Amino acid sequence: MGSSNSIQYYLGFMVLLFFFQFSMARFVVERNSLTVTSPESIKGTHDSAIGNFGIPQYGGSMAGTVVYPKENQKACKEGFGISFKAKPGALPTFVLVDRGDCFFALKVWNAQNAGASAVLVADDVEEPLLTMDSPQEDSGSAKYIENITIPSALIDKGFGEKLKKAISNGEMVNVNLDWREAVPHPDNRVEYELWTNSNDECGVKCDMLMEFVKDFKGAAQILERGGYTQFTPHYITWYCPEAFTVSKQCKSQCINRGRYCAPDPEQDFTQGYEGKDVVIENLRQLCVFRVANETKKPWAWWDYVTDFQIRCPMKQKKYNKECADTVVKSLGLDIEKIEKCMGDPNADADNPVLKEEQDAQVGKGSRGDVTILPTLVVNNRQYRGKLDKAAVLKAICAGFEETTEPAVCLSDGIETNECLDNNGGCWQDKASNITACKVFTDILLEYTGGPLFEFMLTVALLTQDTFRGRVCECPLVEGVQFKGDGYSTCEASGPGRCNINNGGCWHEARDGHTFSACVDIGGSKCQCPPGFKGDGLKNCEDIDECKEKKACQCPECRCKNTWGGYECACSEDLLYIKDHDTCISKSASEAKTTWTAVWVILIGLVMAAGGVYLVYKYRLRSYMDSEIRAIMSQYMPLDSQVEVPNHASEGRA
């Protein structure tokens, strides 16, 4: 019962939260021109509203012939009885359908499958134009929403009736759909912003956003480095109503006493991360952008966000400050400045950074309030279309005046090598020039000759997309596999590791002698060799055996320390015996050697005599045994001997 009440309370709280937000929302419909070129009776320009799905051809236009199907006029079912695919050389087909009975996106999907190049949806009531949005994705709608590639637009009821009448009269209706007004105010630099979120546990929408950020990163950084664009990331936050600021829900989802909130990632207050964790990471990412911008490297935001997604996911319980700081360090950003920018999340006061974000959510000029994630805004106009690298790049490039577009916009490919800049933020051993940074072409070469290589190469050639991207992956060098996270650590492991830069261990050569702390047995181990002491990684210092009284302790001994060892000597008439750490007389040593030789000879002679005696005894016993057996056999047969016949009785009858 308590759990049920908690859920109801949570849902009620969220409904109230969204009510406050949407009660103030002023959604602005994005319009574009639709011009009828024939017949003469309805020739002219009309407004249409771009659909919030599919891929509008920003900066361009499309001419086509309008068709109104006789069957399935609301396009809620598959199939129209005919194919709308234009024949070679003919104008593209614009399918006119009626509003009602099903989602806008489903109508467009069914028309696209029938061969339509674009879809016009005629309103069923007289009202101001609105934006056709995609439905909340579920297992059914998610299958087609991402795959809609044709543009669509809503037209008002009166204009739709005129088009239907002309078509029914057998007239050819030609139109021109123009998107050149969709991204206004073109200049030498395009300003765009992405409203995003650091939460990676919100389902299909989060996965789609994460993939887009990783795919678009290369293009965004090229545009930003060249000064062609000005990018700004934004994060949506909500505030907790005053009456609920001390509630369990607000405390778990908000910081700064209910001023900045985010929904619980798992929508369950009893487990996992909380909404306030998301708000704090969103704030950190905003401050990463600000600090990177101060150092004239705003594109570093894309590096941080993509690396954080890979290295600090919620599923692996790494969505925390410790992991975030590791990413920041690998990118060379100032952690102290980022911390100062973030401020105190427990303070009962406004946070300047998040306050600006809430102010920016409110619609200004031609843009309405931002309430949906993700939202892309180009030149203060909300982007409508598929969140796809090629489509978004085309929309951004439409914001440039002709002849001012960067080369990226004029070619089909984007080429960059991220490993050339700070090694892509990956691990690197500068001494041996080994790196964990891999670009697309490096990965491709690993599959040379296989079917995957042929497929990837074909795709690259057909699309001319040479943007390679990068991954941080510990390398395989000369048969030795390095292991680690690829960002901050990579260590050689297994047999042969000492052949590669001494396995990362200490090593030094001096006076013709070389010592290494690498132990090529039992994995990755660095241990100072005998005669040295230290950590084995960065240093091994010579041990002074003489000073530490570890050698030459006899009274007559003289000790001399050497690098990695020692030398011990005695006076002229004495000889040093290392095994016993003692000095003995050389004559005694010689006498000892002589007597040793004598004793060896004597012992040899004794052993030889003993051997001869044993052989003699053995042979004598063998001879006596044979003689005794022969005598006994004459009187009685032995067990092992056949009885000998009596020759004296052979002649008797």
C-alpha positions in Angstrom: 0.0 0.0 0.0 2.9 2.4 0.9 4.5 1.6 -2.5 1.3 2.3 -4.4 0.8 5.7 -2.6 4.4 6.6 -3.3 3.9 5.9 -7.0 0.7 7.9 -7.1 2.3 10.7 -5.3 5.2 10.7 -7.7 2.9 10.7 -10.7 0.8 13.5 -9.2 4.0 15.5 -8.6 5.2 15.0 -12.1 1.8 16.0 -13.6 1.8 19.1 -11.5 5.4 19.9 -12.5 4.7 19.6 -16.2 1.5 21.6 -15.8 3.4 24.5 -14.4 5.8 24.2 -17.3 3.3 23.8 -20.2 0.9 26.4 -18.8 3.6 29.0 -19.7 4.7 27.4 -23.0 4.3 29.4 -26.2 5.0 26.9 -29.0 5.8 28.7 -32.2 4.8 26.9 -35.5 7.6 26.8 -38.1 6.3 27.6 -41.5 7.5 27.4 -45.0 6.2 28.3 -48.5 4.2 26.0 -50.7 3.7 27.5 -54.2 1.2 26.1 -56.7 2.5 26.6 -60.3 -0.5 25.0 -62.0 -3.4 25.1 -62.7 -4.0 28.8 -63.1 -7.2 28.7 -61.0 -5.3 28.1 -57.7 -1.9 29.4 -58.7 -0.1 31.2 -55.9 1.8 30.9 -52.6 0.4 29.3 -49.4 1.7 28.6 -46.0 2.4 25.1 -44.7 3.8 23.9 -41.4 6.9 21.6 -41.5 6.4 18.2 -39.8 8.6 17.4 -36.8 9.8 14.2 -38.3 11.4 13.1 -41.5 14.1 15.1 -43.2 13.1 18.6 -44.5 15.5 19.7 -47.3 16.7 22.9 -45.4 18.0 25.5 -47.7 16.5 23.8 -50.8 13.2 23.3 -52.6 11.3 20.4 -54.2 8.9 20.5 -57.2 6.4 17.8 -57.7 2.9 16.7 -58.8 0.2 16.3 -56.2 -1.9 13.1 -56.1 -5.0 12.4 -54.0 -5.6 8.7 -53.6 -9.0 7.2 -54.2 -8.5 4.6 -51.4 -7.1 5.0 -47.9 -7.4 8.8 -48.1 -6.4 9.2 -44.4 -3.4 6.9 -45.0 -3.9 5.0 -41.7 -3.5 1.6 -43.4 -0.8 0.1 -45.6 -1.4 0.3 -49.3 -3.3 2.7 -51.5 -4.1 0.4 -54.5 -1.4 2.1 -56.6 2.3 3.0 -56.3 3.3 6.6 -56.0 6.9 6.0 -57.1 7.7 8.5 -59.9 9.0 7.1 -63.2 12.5 8.1 -64.4 12.5 11.7 -65.6 9.1 12.5 -64.1 8.4 15.0 -61.3 8.4 13.6 -57.7 5.0 12.6 -56.3 3.4 14.6 -53.5 0.7 12.6 -51.8 -2.2 14.6 -50.4 -3.9 12.8 -47.4 -6.6 13.8 -44.9 -6.0 14.5 -41.2 -7.7 12.2 -38.6 -8.0 8.6 -37.2 -4.2 8.0 -36.7 -0.8 9.6 -36.0 0.6 12.1 -38.5 3.9 10.1 -38.5 2.0 6.8 -39.4 0.3 8.6 -42.4 3.7 9.7 -43.7 5.3 6.3 -43.1 2.6 4.5 -45.1 2.9 7.0 -48.0 6.7 6.7 -48.0 6.4 2.9 -48.3 4.1 3.4 -51.3 6.7 5.5 -53.1 5.8 9.1 -52.2 8.5 11.8 -52.3 6.6 14.1 -49.9 3.3 14.2 -48.0 0.8 17.0 -47.6 -1.7 16.6 -44.8 -4.9 18.6 -45.2 -6.4 19.8 -41.9 -10.0 18.7 -41.2 -11.0 21.8 -39.4 -10.5 25.5 -40.0 -7.9 26.6 -37.5 -4.4 28.1 -37.4 -1.6 25.8 -38.6 0.1 23.6 -36.0 3.2 21.5 -36.1 2.8 17.8 -36.8 4.7 16.0 -34.1 5.7 12.4 -33.7 3.8 10.2 -31.1 5.3 9.1 -27.9 7.5 6.3 -29.0 6.5 2.8 -28.0 7.4 -0.7 -29.3 5.2 -0.1 -32.3 5.8 3.5 -33.3 9.6 3.3 -32.7 9.9 0.9 -35.6 8.9 3.5 -38.2 9.6 7.0 -36.7 13.4 6.7 -37.1 13.0 5.5 -40.6 10.9 8.3 -42.0 13.1 10.1 -44.6 10.7 12.1 -46.7 9.5 15.6 -45.8 5.9 16.4 -44.8 3.8 19.5 -44.2 0.4 20.4 -42.9 -1.9 22.7 -45.0 -5.1 24.4 -43.9 -8.5 22.9 -44.7 -9.5 25.5 -47.3 -6.3 25.1 -49.4 -6.6 21.3 -49.2 -10.2 21.5 -50.6 -8.9 23.5 -53.6 -6.2 21.0 -54.3 -8.7 18.1 -54.1 -11.2 19.8 -56.4 -8.5 20.5 -59.1 -7.4 16.9 -59.0 -10.9 15.6 -59.3 -11.4 17.8 -62.4 -8.5 16.0 -64.0 -6.2 18.9 -63.9 -2.4 18.5 -63.3 -1.5 20.1 -60.0 2.1 21.1 -59.7 3.6 22.5 -56.5 6.9 23.7 -55.3 7.8 23.1 -51.6 10.4 25.6 -50.4 12.5 25.3 -47.2 14.8 28.2 -47.9 12.9 30.3 -45.4 13.2 27.6 -42.7 16.6 28.8 -41.4 16.4 32.7 -41.5 19.0 35.4 -41.1 21.9 33.7 -42.9 25.3 35.3 -42.2 29.0 34.4 -42.1 28.5 32.3 -39.0 25.6 30.0 -38.0 24.5 29.9 -34.4 23.0 26.7 -33.2 22.2 25.1 -29.9 21.4 21.6 -28.7 19.1 21.0 -25.7 20.3 17.7 -24.3 20.7 15.7 -21.2 23.3 13.6 -19.4 20.8 10.9 -18.3 21.5 7.6 -20.2 18.7 5.6 -18.7 15.6 7.1 -20.4 15.1 4.6 -23.2 14.9 5.1 -26.9 15.1 8.9 -26.8 18.3 8.9 -24.7 19.9 6.2 -26.9 19.1 8.2 -30.0 20.5 11.4 -28.5 23.7 9.7 -27.4 24.3 8.2 -30.8 23.7 11.5 -32.5 26.2 13.3 -30.2 28.9 10.7 -31.0 28.2 10.7 -34.8 28.0 14.5 -35.1 31.0 15.3 -33.0 33.5 15.3 -35.8 31.5 17.6 -38.0 30.7 19.9 -35.1 34.4 20.2 -34.1 35.4 21.0 -37.7 32.8 23.8 -38.0 33.8 25.2 -34.6 37.5 25.1 -35.1 37.1 26.9 -38.4 35.0 29.7 -36.8 32.0 28.8 -39.1 29.6 28.2 -36.3 28.9 29.2 -32.7 27.6 26.2 -30.8 26.0 26.3 -27.3 24.8 23.3 -25.3 21.7 23.7 -23.1 20.0 21.5 -20.4 16.4 21.6 -19.4 15.6 21.9 -15.7 12.3 22.3 -13.8 11.6 23.9 -10.5 9.7 22.2 -7.6 6.5 24.0 -6.5 7.1 25.8 -3.2 4.6 23.6 -1.4 6.7 20.5 -2.2 10.3 21.6 -1.7 10.6 19.6 1.6 9.0 16.5 0.2 11.0 13.3 -0.4 10.4 13.6 -4.2 11.8 17.1 -4.4 14.8 16.4 -2.2 15.7 13.4 -4.4 15.2 15.2 -7.7 16.3 18.7 -7.0 19.2 20.8 -5.9 19.4 24.3 -4.4 16.2 23.7 -2.4 13.9 22.8 -5.2 15.1 25.4 -7.7 16.5 23.0 -10.3 15.1 19.5 -10.8 15.2 16.6 -13.2 13.0 13.4 -13.2 14.3 10.3 -11.5 16.3 8.3 -14.1 14.6 4.9 -13.3 11.3 6.6 -12.2 11.8 4.8 -8.9 12.8 6.7 -5.8 13.9 3.5 -4.0 16.8 2.4 -6.3 19.5 3.6 -8.6 20.5 7.2 -9.2 18.3 10.2 -8.4 17.2 13.2 -10.4 19.5 15.5 -8.5 22.5 13.3 -9.7 21.4 14.2 -13.3 21.1 17.9 -12.5 24.6 18.0 -11.0 26.1 16.2 -14.0 24.2 18.5 -16.4 25.6 21.5 -14.5 29.1 20.0 -14.7 28.8 19.6 -18.5 27.7 23.2 -18.8 30.7 24.3 -16.8 33.0 22.1 -18.9 31.7 24.1 -21.9 32.3 27.4 -20.2 35.9 26.6 -19.1 36.7 25.1 -22.5 35.3 28.3 -24.1 37.5 30.4 -21.9 40.6 28.5 -23.2 39.4 29.1 -26.8 38.6 25.4 -27.2 34.8 25.2 -27.1 34.9 22.0 -29.1 36.3 20.1 -26.1 32.7 19.9 -24.8 32.0 17.3 -27.5 35.1 15.3 -26.3 33.9 15.4 -22.7 30.3 14.4 -23.3 31.2 11.5 -25.6 33.9 10.2 -23.3 31.6 10.5 -20.3 29.0 8.4 -22.1 31.5 5.7 -22.7 33.4 5.7 -19.4 30.8 6.6 -16.9 27.4 4.9 -17.7 24.7 4.5 -15.1 24.5 0.8 -15.7 28.0 0.3 -14.6 27.5 2.5 -11.5 30.1 4.9 -12.7 27.9 8.0 -13.1 29.6 10.0 -10.5 32.1 12.8 -9.8 35.1 10.5 -9.5 34.6 9.2 -13.0 33.8 12.6 -14.4 37.0 14.1 -12.9 39.0 11.3 -14.6 37.5 12.3 -18.0 38.2 16.0 -17.3 41.9 15.3 -16.5 42.4 13.2 -19.6 41.2 16.2 -21.7 43.6 18.6 -19.9 40.8 20.8 -18.5 41.0 22.8 -15.2 39.0 20.8 -12.6 39.2 23.7 -10.0 37.7 26.2 -12.4 34.9 23.7 -13.2 34.2 23.1 -9.5 34.1 26.9 -8.9 31.7 27.3 -11.8 29.3 24.7 -10.5 29.0 26.3 -7.0 27.3 24.7 -4.0 24.3 22.4 -5.0 23.1 22.4 -1.4 22.9 26.2 -1.1 19.5 27.8 -0.6 20.2 30.3 -3.4 20.1 30.7 -7.2 22.8 29.0 -9.2 23.9 31.5 -11.8 24.5 28.9 -14.5 21.3 27.0 -14.1 19.3 30.2 -13.7 20.5 31.2 -17.2 19.4 27.8 -18.5 15.8 28.2 -17.1 15.6 31.7 -18.6 16.8 30.4 -22.0 14.1 27.8 -22.0 11.5 30.5 -22.5 10.7 31.2 -26.2 12.1 34.3 -27.8 11.4 35.8 -31.2 10.5 33.0 -33.6 11.1 30.2 -31.2 8.7 28.8 -28.7 9.5 27.4 -25.2 11.8 24.4 -25.1 9.9 21.5 -23.5 11.0 18.4 -25.5 14.4 16.6 -25.4 16.3 16.6 -27.6 15.7 20.0 -29.3 18.0 21.5 -31.9 17.7 25.2 -32.6 19.4 26.8 -35.7 19.6 30.6 -35.9 16.9 30.8 -33.2 14.6 28.5 -35.3 13.7 25.1 -34.0 14.9 22.3 -36.2 12.3 19.9 -37.6 13.5 16.5 -38.8 15.5 13.4 -38.1 18.3 13.7 -35.6 20.9 12.5 -38.0 24.4 13.8 -38.8 23.8 14.3 -42.5 20.4 15.9 -42.0 21.5 18.2 -39.2 24.6 19.3 -41.1 22.5 20.2 -44.1 20.2 22.3 -41.9 23.1 24.1 -40.4 24.8 24.7 -43.8 21.5 26.2 -45.1 22.1 29.1 -42.7 25.1 30.4 -44.7 24.7 32.8 -47.6 25.7 31.4 -51.0 29.5 31.6 -51.6 30.1 31.8 -47.8 29.6 28.1 -47.1 32.6 26.2 -45.6 34.2 23.4 -47.6 32.4 20.9 -45.3 29.0 22.1 -46.7 30.2 21.9 -50.3 31.5 18.3 -50.2 29.9 15.0 -49.2 32.7 14.0 -46.9 34.2 15.2 -43.7 37.8 14.2 -43.1 39.5 14.6 -39.8 42.0 12.7 -37.6 41.2 13.2 -34.0 44.3 11.4 -32.8 46.4 14.3 -34.0 45.0 16.6 -31.4 46.2 15.7 -27.8 46.2 12.1 -28.9 42.4 12.2 -29.0 42.4 12.3 -25.1 43.6 8.6 -25.1 46.5 7.0 -23.3 49.9 7.3 -25.0 53.4 6.1 -24.2 55.6 8.9 -25.7 58.8 7.0 -25.1 57.8 4.2 -27.4 55.3 6.1 -29.5 52.5 3.6 -28.7 49.0 5.0 -28.5 45.5 3.7 -27.6 43.9 6.2 -30.1 42.4 4.6 -33.2 40.8 6.3 -36.1 38.3 4.7 -38.6 40.9 3.7 -41.1 43.0 1.9 -38.4 40.0 -0.1 -37.4 39.2 -0.8 -41.0 42.7 -2.2 -41.7 42.2 -4.8 -38.9 39.6 -6.5 -41.0 41.5 -6.2 -44.3 40.5 -9.0 -46.7 37.3 -10.1 -44.8 33.7 -9.5 -45.7 33.4 -6.7 -43.1 36.3 -4.9 -44.7 34.7 -5.1 -48.2 31.3 -3.9 -46.8 32.8 -0.9 -44.8 35.0 0.1 -47.8 32.0 0.0 -50.1 30.0 2.2 -47.8 33.0 4.7 -47.5 33.4 4.9 -51.2 29.6 5.3 -52.0 29.0 7.9 -49.3 32.4 9.5 -49.6 32.2 9.9 -45.9 35.8 9.9 -44.7 35.1 11.2 -41.2 36.8 8.5 -39.2 36.1 9.3 -35.6 38.3 7.8 -32.8 38.1 5.1 -30.2 40.4 4.8 -27.2 41.4 1.1 -27.2 44.6 -0.4 -25.7 46.7 -1.7 -28.6 48.2 -5.0 -29.7 51.9 -4.5 -30.4 54.2 -7.2 -31.7 51.9 -9.9 -30.4 51.7 -8.3 -26.9 48.3 -7.1 -25.8 48.1 -4.0 -23.7 45.2 -3.9 -21.1 43.5 -1.0 -19.4 40.7 1.5 -20.0 42.4 3.1 -23.0 42.1 6.6 -21.6 44.4 6.9 -18.7 46.1 3.4 -18.5 47.3 0.7 -20.8 49.8 -1.9 -19.6 51.5 -4.6 -21.5 50.6 -8.1 -20.3 51.6 -11.7 -21.0 54.7 -13.3 -22.5 57.0 -11.0 -24.4 55.8 -7.9 -22.5 59.4 -7.1 -21.5 60.4 -6.8 -25.1 58.1 -3.7 -25.5 59.7 -0.8 -23.7 60.6 -3.1 -20.9 56.9 -3.6 -20.0 56.7 0.0 -18.8 59.2 -0.8 -16.0 62.4 0.9 -14.9 65.5 0.1 -16.9 69.0 1.6 -17.3 72.3 0.9 -18.9 75.7 2.0 -17.4 79.3 1.0 -17.8 78.3 -1.7 -20.2 75.8 -3.3 -17.9 72.0 -3.1 -18.4 69.5 -3.8 -15.7 65.6 -4.0 -16.0 62.9 -4.3 -13.4 60.5 -6.1 -15.8 59.6 -9.6 -14.8 58.3 -11.6 -17.8 56.6 -14.2 -15.7 53.1 -14.2 -14.3 51.5 -11.1 -16.0 52.4 -7.5 -15.4 55.1 -7.2 -12.7 57.8 -4.7 -12.1 60.4 -5.6 -9.5 63.8 -4.1 -9.0 66.6 -6.6 -9.8 69.0 -7.9 -7.1 71.3 -5.1 -6.0 68.6 -2.4 -6.4 65.7 -1.1 -4.4 62.7 1.0 -5.4 59.1 0.8 -6.9 60.3 -0.9 -10.1 58.2 1.4 -12.2 60.0 4.7 -12.3 63.1 4.2 -10.2 65.4 1.5 -8.9 68.4 2.8 -6.8 71.6 1.0 -6.3 72.0 -0.7 -2.9 75.4 0.0 -1.2 76.0 -3.5 0.2 79.2 -2.3 1.9 77.5 0.5 3.8 74.6 -1.6 4.7 76.9 -4.4 6.0 75.4 -6.9 3.6 78.8 -8.3 2.4 82.5 -8.6 3.3 81.9 -8.9 7.0 85.1 -10.9 7.8 87.9 -8.9 9.6 90.4 -9.3 6.8 87.8 -8.3 4.0 87.9 -5.1 2.0 84.5 -4.1 0.4 84.0 -1.9 -2.7 80.5 -1.0 -3.9 79.7 -1.2 -7.6 76.5 -0.2 -9.6 74.2 -3.2 -9.1 76.7 -5.2 -7.0 79.9 -5.2 -5.0 83.5 -6.4 -5.0 85.2 -8.0 -2.0 89.0 -8.6 -1.6 91.5 -9.8 1.0 95.2 -9.0 1.6 97.8 -10.3 -0.8 98.5 -13.7 1.0 94.8 -14.3 1.6 92.0 -15.6 -0.8 88.3 -14.5 -0.4 85.7 -17.3 -0.4 82.4 -15.6 -1.3 80.1 -18.5 -0.3 81.5 -18.4 3.3 82.3 -14.7 3.3 85.8 -15.4 4.7 89.5 -15.1 3.8 91.8 -18.1 3.9 95.6 -18.5 3.2 96.5 -19.2 -0.4 99.0 -21.9 0.8 96.4 -23.5 2.9 94.2 -23.4 -0.1 96.9 -25.0 -2.2 97.6 -27.7 0.5 93.9 -28.3 0.8 93.7 -28.7 -2.9 96.6 -31.3 -2.9 95.2 -33.3 0.0 91.8 -33.2 -1.7 93.4 -34.8 -4.8 95.1 -37.5 -2.8 92.0 -38.4 -1.0 90.1 -38.5 -4.3 92.7 -41.0 -5.7 92.7 -43.2 -2.5 88.9 -43.3 -2.5 89.0 -44.3 -6.1 91.4 -47.1 -5.5 89.4 -48.4 -2.6 86.2 -48.4 -4.6 87.9 -50.2 -7.5 89.3 -52.9 -5.1 85.9 -53.4 -3.6 84.4 -53.8 -7.0 86.9 -56.5 -8.0 86.3 -58.4 -4.7 82.5 -58.4 -5.3 82.9 -59.8 -8.8 85.2 -62.6 -7.5 82.8 -63.6 -4.8 79.9 -63.7 -7.2 81.7 -65.8 -9.8 82.9 -68.2 -7.0 79.4 -68.7 -5.7 78.0 -69.4 -9.1 80.7 -72.0 -9.8 80.0 -73.8 -6.5 76.3 -73.9 -7.1 76.7 -75.5 -10.5 79.0 -78.2 -9.1 76.6 -79.1 -6.3 73.7 -79.3 -8.7 75.6 -81.7 -11.0 76.5 -84.1 -8.1 73.0 -84.2 -6.7 71.4 -84.8 -10.1 73.2 -88.2 -10.3 71.3 -89.5 -7.3 67.9 -87.9 -7.6 66.1 -85.8 -10.2 65.6 -82.2 -9.4 62.1 -80.6 -9.7 63.0 -78.8 -12.9 64.8 -81.9 -14.5 63.2 -84.7 -16.5 63.9 -88.2 -15.0 66.9 -89.9 -16.7 66.1 -93.4 -17.9 68.1 -96.4 -16.3 70.3 -97.8 -19.1 71.1 -101.0 -17.2 67.5 -102.3 -17.6 66.9 -101.5 -21.2 67.7 -105.1 -22.5 65.4 -107.0 -20.1 62.1 -108.7 -21.4 
